[in-house]
Amino acid sequence: MCKFMHEMRISHHPINYILYALTGTVFFLSSLAQEMQPSSRISQKSAKRKARQEKIENYIRQQEEGALVFNKQTVYGFRLNTDGWNFFIEQGRMKSIKVANVYYLEIGEKKHPKEKKVTNTFDDGYFIQSGNPYVYGKQNIFYQIKPGFGQQRMIGAKANKNGIALHWMYSGGIAFGLLRPYYVTIVEEPSQNVFVQKDIRYDPNDPAAFLTPGNILQGTGLRHGWNEMKLAPGLHAKSGLRFDYGRFNELISAIEVGLNVEYYFRDIEILVNNPAQRFFFNASVALLIGKRN
């Protein structure tokens, strides 16, 4: 009995009460922290989800008001110039609601305004045939490869999703001109009543063979001149208006009209007996298709 009363006195000692209180406090705070941590993470996720939803709703509202909202866009197009043509691909990245940065690559051909195609007929001994068309007096075919950078700036948004958005385009960059010699097939003087055909290019030391219309049978197409091309480096700049009439903002359907200037650091000779050029200026119209996301 005395032993039991002694144990009871020890268990009710003030130090034990303090220890019990500290242990309980630590346990309570630990449980509370564990309960609050998931709640805090859930709160953060909820805030991010709400911000993302508000951003989407803002984009939807802007689209309904006619703004073209996107992260990036890819455009493919064909441009018909007053002095030639080109194909191009364009990548755009949105900088703000009204401005996008644009990177592009154009590949095309420039023609002389006096070019005129001719088609001859000839007798090969069996039939009368029409030869391949050729351009009389053409010295070189002039190709261009033009990478560049610019901006697309919105002038007028769509009144609705079925409206037309108007953008001002301005850009520039370097230009790589490529001069490929132009070949024609001629008939040489007969030897023992045998006509000999020969493919030739313009030679300033013997221009008569190339420039005598009666000797020319036809053009040679794409067969010759690729290993004789000469590089003509230069610069280019362009500006225009783009009318985007796509029914859905995710798809691009547009027409673009504009002006283009180019300068090359060597003479560009396209037609014989016509002045060589370094500076070119043209107007253009282009058809574009593409996608935004």
Number of C-alpha atoms within 10 A of each C-alpha: 5 7 7 8 9 10 10 11 9 11 11 10 10 10 11 12 12 11 11 11 12 12 11 12 12 11 12 12 11 12 11 11 12 11 11 12 11 11 12 11 11 12 12 12 12 12 12 12 12 12 12 12 12 12 12 12 12 12 17 15 12 15 20 15 14 20 22 23 18 20 12 16 19 19 19 16 19 18 21 16 22 16 15 17 20 20 17 19 18 19 18 22 19 18 15 12 14 16 17 22 17 21 19 20 16 19 17 19 17 18 18 16 10 10 14 12 11 15 15 16 12 12 9 9 6 6 8 10 11 13 17 17 17 23 18 21 22 27 21 23 21 23 22 21 18 22 20 19 18 19 21 23 20 19 13 15 20 19 14 14 19 13 15 19 22 20 21 18 20 19 19 21 18 18 22 17 26 21 21 20 21 27 26 25 20 22 16 14 12 10 8 6 7 9 13 11 15 13 18 18 19 20 12 9 6 9 13 12 17 23 16 12 14 10 17 24 24 24 24 17 12 9 10 16 15 13 8 10 16 14 14 20 16 19 19 21 20 19 19 18 20 25 18 23 19 18 14 15 22 14 18 20 18 20 17 21 18 19 17 18 15 18 20 19 13 15 13 19 19 25 21 16 10 12 10 13 13 14 16 13 15 14 16 17 18 19 17 20 17 18 16 19 12
